[in-house]
Amino acid sequence: MENRLLTANANSPQYDRDNLKSRIVHLGFGAFHRAHQAVYTDMLAAEHDSDWGYCEVNLIGGEQQIADLKAQDNLYTVAEMSADAWTARVVGVVKKALHAQVDGLEAVLAAMCEPQVAIVSLTITEKGYCHSPATGELMLDHPLIAADLQQPHTPVSAVGVIVEALARRKAAGLPAFTVMSCDNMPENGHVMRNVTCAYARAVDSELADWIDANVTFPSTMVDRIVPAVTADTLTKIEQITGVRDPAGVACEPFRQWVIEDNFVAGRPQWEKAGAELVADVVPFEEMKLRMLNGSHSFLAYLGYLAGYQHINDCMEDSHYRAAAHALMLNEQAPTLKVKGVDLARYADLLIARYSNPALRHRTWQIAMDGSQKLPQRMLDSVRWHRAHQRSFPLLALGIAGWMRYVGGVDEQGTAIDVCDPLLSAIQEAVKSSAEGESRVNALLGIEAIFGNELPLDGVFIDAVMSAYLTLLEKGAKATVAQYAAAI
């Protein structure tokens, strides 16, 4: 299979892969990582003789991804989808691939304790951090964390695995590595430091002190639209390259990576591949989370309810297009601290990216895990508007859209497959409340999402209640049209 991929109609590795060293262990070999960070690192190997390679790890799930990668000598394809052409690249910077439940946890920990490992990076989605999205703190009663604290030498959670690897490195006299989150959370490095140090403190206070003194947790902002891989995606990649690649992934041409330059054991020169190394990532993170991810969530809930299966379908509805653009510029942009960025141009670029007909990014996919996403994508902005006495009708409509979506039944009476780590709490709120005002109040009572203050804020409650009742009365399409007309 290796030779077949290397002879594919694609930009293939021309560098000597034997020169690569597994300097980065990455947890979460999902579609996004394959299409984003690994591509930057592959470009360095191809164009700048970098020897930085990856050991890819899946801890829970994704067994087939790792098996497919191993079967292809750790090669896989990334296809860039634009409206008029697809181009492909075979990525060759993966040196090793492991699955904790197939290869064994010891193999994973041994890989993390190899002396040359300088970075452990993560794309495990927001829920993988086992934290409260409302506070950013580790949930010590989270089932995975509670189990790991009972058996800290055989952990299952990403946090537990990282702390155990650091404990072993400390005991062996090896230097610490940098822990770099690449997930969509504000101050993701700060969240990672919080949960790691809190977990370590619960295991061994001396170890926690060592981690605090020796490990850095740089924040990052990552951006590239990477739809979930489907059978159609893989067929299209095969048509382009001439090779069937079950580990292949497709994405938009656009990519962006802003990284806090804070690494204790060195790093690749990602800036040579287009990354931005900065002192403070937070303003860039907030810009992306609120303008891109916030409008994405808005379109996901209200688009799904209207019967739009993909984001580009939403863009063909002029009211949805206008509402998303206004949400970005009128309600998200004013809350931002980023300097030197033309936010109007950024908003126009986002609308153009959303309109790419080749992407077919499913609204249902973006709608997943809303409890983890709402606080940073919408609720933090609402708090800014409340503090500045400003109105926020589109944010309120987006939150109401989420509430309508997690009710579990669409406007045609068909069941919605709601995926969320707080699903039991959401379902309890839905079951214990009548449709209408009672439903809104019940969902606002979920403290892990809304915190303590917003559910007591009459202006906030009224705005969300009004939007929700309008959705019930008129449906999503007509409601979005009404809100867009009022812009």
C-alpha positions in Angstrom: 0.0 0.0 0.0 2.9 2.4 0.7 4.1 2.3 -2.9 0.6 2.8 -4.2 0.2 6.0 -2.1 3.6 7.2 -3.1 2.7 6.8 -6.7 -0.7 8.5 -6.3 -1.7 11.6 -8.3 -0.7 13.8 -5.4 2.1 15.8 -3.9 4.0 12.9 -2.2 6.9 13.0 0.3 10.2 13.5 -1.6 12.2 13.7 1.7 13.8 10.7 3.5 11.3 9.6 6.0 14.0 7.6 7.8 15.5 10.9 9.0 12.4 11.8 10.9 12.3 11.4 14.7 9.2 11.0 16.8 9.6 14.3 18.6 5.9 14.9 18.9 3.4 12.5 20.5 -0.1 13.6 19.4 -3.3 12.4 21.2 -6.3 12.3 19.0 -5.6 11.2 15.4 -8.9 12.6 14.0 -9.7 14.3 10.8 -8.8 17.8 12.0 -5.3 17.0 13.1 -4.6 15.1 9.9 -5.7 18.1 7.8 -4.1 20.8 10.0 -1.1 20.4 12.3 0.3 17.4 10.5 0.2 19.3 7.2 2.2 22.2 8.6 4.8 19.7 9.9 4.9 17.8 6.6 5.6 21.0 4.8 8.6 21.6 7.0 9.9 18.2 6.3 9.3 18.6 2.5 10.6 22.2 2.2 13.0 22.8 5.1 14.6 19.4 5.9 12.9 19.3 9.3 13.3 16.0 11.2 10.2 16.5 13.4 7.9 13.5 13.1 4.8 12.3 14.9 3.8 9.4 17.0 0.1 9.3 16.6 -2.1 8.0 19.4 -5.8 7.3 19.9 -6.7 6.6 23.5 -10.5 5.9 23.3 -12.2 5.0 20.0 -10.7 5.4 16.5 -9.2 1.9 16.4 -9.8 1.6 12.7 -8.1 5.0 12.0 -4.9 3.7 13.6 -5.2 0.3 11.9 -5.7 2.0 8.5 -2.7 4.2 9.0 -0.4 1.3 10.1 -1.5 -0.7 7.0 -0.2 2.2 4.8 3.2 2.6 6.4 1.8 5.6 8.3 1.0 7.5 5.1 -2.3 9.2 4.3 -3.9 11.7 1.9 -5.2 15.2 2.5 -7.4 16.6 -0.3 -8.1 20.3 -0.5 -11.6 21.0 -1.8 -12.4 24.3 -3.6 -15.4 25.0 -5.7 -13.5 24.5 -9.0 -10.7 22.0 -8.2 -9.4 19.4 -5.7 -5.7 18.9 -5.0 -4.1 16.2 -2.9 -1.1 15.8 -0.7 0.3 12.6 0.8 1.5 13.3 4.4 4.6 11.4 5.5 5.6 12.8 8.9 4.0 10.0 11.0 6.7 7.7 12.3 4.5 5.6 14.6 0.9 4.9 15.3 -0.5 3.4 18.5 -3.9 2.7 20.1 -4.1 2.4 23.9 -6.6 -0.4 23.8 -5.0 -2.3 20.9 -1.3 -1.8 21.4 -1.6 -1.4 25.2 -1.3 1.6 27.4 2.3 0.7 28.3 3.3 1.1 24.6 1.7 4.6 24.6 3.4 5.7 27.9 6.8 4.2 26.7 6.5 6.3 23.5 5.8 9.5 25.6 8.9 8.7 27.7 11.3 8.5 24.8 14.1 11.1 25.5 13.6 13.0 22.2 9.9 13.7 22.8 9.6 17.5 23.1 5.9 18.1 22.7 2.7 16.2 23.5 -0.2 17.8 21.5 -3.9 17.2 21.6 -7.0 17.3 19.5 -9.5 15.5 21.8 -12.5 17.9 21.5 -13.7 20.1 24.3 -15.3 17.2 26.2 -11.9 15.3 26.4 -10.6 17.8 29.0 -13.2 16.6 31.6 -13.7 20.2 32.7 -16.7 22.4 33.4 -17.1 24.6 30.3 -18.7 27.3 32.6 -15.6 27.5 35.0 -12.7 25.9 33.1 -12.0 23.7 36.2 -11.3 20.0 36.2 -14.4 17.9 37.2 -12.9 15.6 39.8 -16.2 13.7 39.8 -16.1 13.1 36.1 -16.3 9.3 35.6 -13.0 9.1 33.7 -11.1 11.3 36.2 -12.6 9.6 39.2 -11.6 6.2 37.8 -8.0 7.4 36.9 -7.5 8.8 40.4 -8.2 5.3 41.8 -5.7 3.8 39.3 -3.3 6.6 38.4 -0.7 4.3 36.9 -3.2 2.8 34.4 -5.1 5.9 33.3 -7.7 6.2 30.5 -8.3 9.9 30.2 -5.9 12.1 28.2 -5.1 14.2 31.4 -4.4 11.0 33.3 -2.1 9.7 30.6 -0.1 12.9 30.3 0.4 13.2 34.1 1.5 9.5 34.3 4.0 10.1 31.4 5.3 13.2 33.1 5.6 11.3 36.4 7.7 8.6 34.7 9.9 11.2 33.0 10.5 12.9 36.3 11.4 9.6 38.0 13.8 8.7 35.1 15.5 12.1 35.3 14.2 13.0 31.8 13.3 16.6 30.9 9.6 17.6 30.7 7.8 18.1 27.5 5.5 20.9 26.3 1.8 20.1 26.4 0.0 21.9 23.5 -3.8 21.9 23.1 -5.0 22.3 19.6 -8.7 22.2 20.4 -11.3 24.9 19.9 -11.5 26.5 23.4 -10.6 30.0 24.6 -7.2 29.9 26.3 -6.9 26.2 25.6 -3.4 26.2 27.0 -4.7 27.7 30.3 -7.5 25.1 30.4 -5.0 22.3 29.8 -2.7 23.7 32.6 -5.7 23.9 35.0 -6.9 20.4 34.5 -3.3 18.9 34.4 -2.2 20.6 37.6 -5.5 19.9 39.4 -5.3 16.2 38.5 -1.6 16.0 39.4 -2.3 17.7 42.7 -4.9 15.0 43.5 -2.3 12.3 42.7 0.9 13.7 44.1 1.6 17.2 45.3 5.4 17.0 44.7 4.7 15.9 41.1 2.2 18.8 40.7 4.9 21.2 41.8 7.4 19.7 39.3 4.9 20.0 36.5 4.1 23.6 37.5 7.8 24.5 37.4 8.9 22.5 34.3 6.0 22.1 31.8 4.6 24.8 29.6 1.1 24.8 28.1 1.1 27.1 25.1 -2.3 28.2 23.8 -3.1 27.9 20.1 -5.7 29.0 17.7 -6.5 26.5 14.9 -8.7 27.1 11.8 -9.5 24.9 8.9 -12.9 23.6 8.0 -12.6 19.8 7.9 -16.0 18.0 7.4 -16.4 14.5 8.8 -15.1 11.9 6.4 -17.9 10.1 4.5 -17.8 7.3 1.9 -18.4 9.9 -0.7 -15.3 11.8 0.5 -13.1 8.7 0.2 -14.5 7.9 -3.3 -13.8 11.4 -4.4 -10.2 11.2 -3.1 -9.7 7.9 -4.9 -11.0 9.5 -8.2 -8.4 12.3 -7.9 -5.4 10.3 -6.7 -6.1 6.9 -8.3 -5.6 5.2 -4.9 -8.1 4.1 -2.2 -7.1 5.6 1.1 -9.3 4.8 4.1 -7.2 7.2 6.3 -7.7 10.0 3.8 -9.3 13.3 4.7 -10.7 16.3 2.8 -10.7 20.0 3.8 -11.0 23.5 2.6 -7.9 25.3 1.1 -7.8 27.9 3.9 -5.7 27.1 7.0 -4.5 29.2 9.9 -2.5 28.4 13.0 -1.6 31.0 15.7 0.7 29.6 18.4 1.9 31.0 21.7 5.7 30.7 21.5 6.3 29.0 24.9 8.0 25.6 24.5 10.3 24.1 27.1 12.1 21.6 24.9 12.2 23.1 21.4 9.6 23.1 18.6 9.4 22.8 14.8 9.8 26.1 12.8 6.1 26.1 12.0 6.3 29.7 11.0 8.1 28.6 7.9 5.0 26.7 6.9 2.7 29.7 7.5 1.9 29.5 11.2 2.0 32.7 13.3 4.1 32.5 16.5 2.9 35.2 19.0 3.2 36.2 22.6 -0.5 36.2 23.3 -3.0 33.9 21.4 -6.1 34.9 23.4 -7.3 37.8 21.1 -7.0 35.6 18.0 -8.7 32.7 19.8 -11.6 34.9 20.8 -11.9 36.3 17.3 -12.2 32.8 15.8 -14.3 31.2 18.5 -16.9 34.0 18.4 -16.9 35.1 14.8 -16.4 31.7 13.1 -17.4 29.1 15.6 -20.2 31.2 17.0 -21.8 31.8 13.6 -21.2 28.2 12.7 -23.2 27.0 15.8 -25.9 29.6 15.0 -26.2 28.2 11.5 -26.0 24.6 12.7 -29.0 24.7 15.1 -31.2 27.1 13.1 -30.1 25.5 9.8 -30.8 21.9 11.0 -34.2 23.0 12.3 -35.0 24.5 8.9 -34.1 21.3 7.1 -30.7 22.6 5.8 -28.3 19.6 6.0 -25.1 21.5 5.2 -23.7 25.0 5.9 -23.5 25.8 2.2 -27.2 25.1 2.0 -27.8 27.8 4.7 -25.7 30.2 2.7 -28.1 29.8 -0.3 -30.8 31.3 2.0 -30.3 35.1 1.9 -31.8 35.5 5.3 -29.4 33.0 6.9 -26.5 34.6 5.1 -27.4 38.1 6.3 -28.1 36.9 9.9 -24.7 35.1 10.1 -22.9 38.1 8.7 -24.7 40.5 11.1 -24.0 38.2 14.1 -20.3 38.3 13.3 -20.0 42.1 12.8 -22.7 43.5 15.0 -22.7 41.2 18.0 -19.3 39.3 18.1 -16.8 41.8 16.7 -17.5 44.5 19.3 -16.6 42.1 22.1 -13.1 41.4 20.7 -9.7 42.6 21.8 -7.7 41.6 18.7 -5.7 44.4 17.1 -4.6 44.9 13.5 -7.2 42.6 11.9 -9.8 43.9 9.5 -12.8 42.3 11.0 -15.2 43.3 8.2 -12.9 41.5 5.7 -12.6 38.5 8.1 -16.4 38.3 8.2 -16.6 38.4 4.4 -14.0 35.7 4.1 -15.9 33.5 6.5 -19.1 33.9 4.5 -17.2 32.9 1.3 -15.7 29.9 3.1 -19.1 28.8 4.3 -20.5 29.1 0.8 -17.9 26.6 -0.7 -20.2 24.0 -2.3 -17.4 21.3 -2.2 -17.2 21.2 1.6 -20.7 19.9 2.5 -20.1 20.5 6.2 -23.1 18.9 8.0 -25.1 21.1 10.3 -25.7 18.0 12.5 -21.9 17.5 12.9 -21.4 21.1 14.0 -24.4 20.9 16.4 -22.7 18.2 18.4 -21.5 18.8 22.0 -23.3 22.2 22.3 -23.0 22.2 26.1 -19.2 22.5 25.7 -19.4 25.1 22.9 -22.1 27.6 23.9 -20.1 29.2 26.9 -17.2 30.4 24.8 -19.0 30.8 21.4 -22.0 32.8 22.6 -22.4 33.2 26.4 -19.2 35.1 27.0 -20.3 37.5 24.3 -23.7 37.9 25.9 -21.9 38.8 29.2 -20.0 41.5 27.4 -23.2 42.9 25.9 -24.9 42.9 29.3 -21.9 44.7 30.9 -22.0 47.3 28.1 -25.8 47.7 28.1 -26.1 46.5 24.5 -28.7 44.4 22.8 -27.8 40.9 21.4 -30.8 39.6 19.4 -28.9 37.2 17.2 -26.9 35.7 20.0 -30.2 35.2 21.9 -31.7 33.5 18.7 -28.7 31.2 18.5 -29.1 30.1 22.1 -32.8 29.6 21.6 -31.9 27.6 18.5 -29.8 25.3 20.6 -32.6 24.9 23.1 -35.1 24.0 20.4 -32.6 21.5 18.9 -31.8 19.7 22.2 -35.6 19.3 22.7 -34.9 16.3 20.5 -37.7 16.7 17.9 -37.5 18.8 14.7 -40.2 21.0 13.2 -41.6 18.0 11.2 -41.9 15.9 14.4 -38.9 13.8 13.6 -36.5 12.7 16.3 -33.1 14.6 16.4 -30.0 12.5 17.3 -28.6 14.9 20.0 -25.0 14.1 20.8 -23.7 15.8 23.9 -21.6 14.8 27.0 -24.3 16.5 29.2 -27.1 14.7 27.4 -28.6 13.2 30.6 -28.9 16.6 32.3 -30.3 18.1 29.1 -32.8 15.3 28.7 -33.9 15.6 32.3 -34.5 19.3 31.8 -36.5 18.6 28.7 -38.5 15.8 30.2 -39.3 17.7 33.4 -40.6 20.8 31.6 -43.6 21.7 29.3 -42.8 23.1 25.9 -42.4 26.9 25.9 -41.3 29.1 28.8 -41.0 26.2 31.2 -38.5 24.5 28.8 -36.4 27.6 28.5 -36.2 28.0 32.3 -35.4 24.4 32.8 -32.5 24.5 30.3 -31.2 27.7 31.8 -31.0 25.9 35.1 -28.1 23.7 33.8 -25.3 25.4 35.8 -22.4 23.6 33.9 -23.5 25.5 30.8 -25.0 28.8 31.9 -23.2 29.4 35.2 -24.9 31.2 38.1 -25.5 34.8 36.9 -27.1 34.7 33.4 -30.0 32.5 34.6 -30.9 35.3 37.0 -30.6 38.1 34.4 -34.0 39.3 33.3 -32.8 41.0 30.1 -31.0 37.8 29.0 -34.0 35.6 29.9 -36.4 37.8 28.1 -34.3 37.9 24.9 -33.9 34.1 24.8 -37.5 33.5 25.7 -38.8 35.8 23.0 -36.6 34.1 20.4 -37.6 30.6 21.6 -41.3 31.4 21.5 -41.0 32.9 18.0 -39.2 29.7 16.8 -42.1 27.7 18.2 -44.7 29.9 16.6 -43.1 30.5 13.2 -40.4 27.9 12.7 -36.7 28.5 12.1 -36.8 29.8 8.5 -39.4 32.5 9.2 -37.8 33.4 12.5 -34.4 33.9 11.0 -36.0 36.0 8.2 -37.7 38.1 10.8 -34.5 38.7 12.8 -32.5 39.4 9.6 -35.1 42.0 8.5 -34.6 43.8 11.8 -30.9 44.2 11.4 
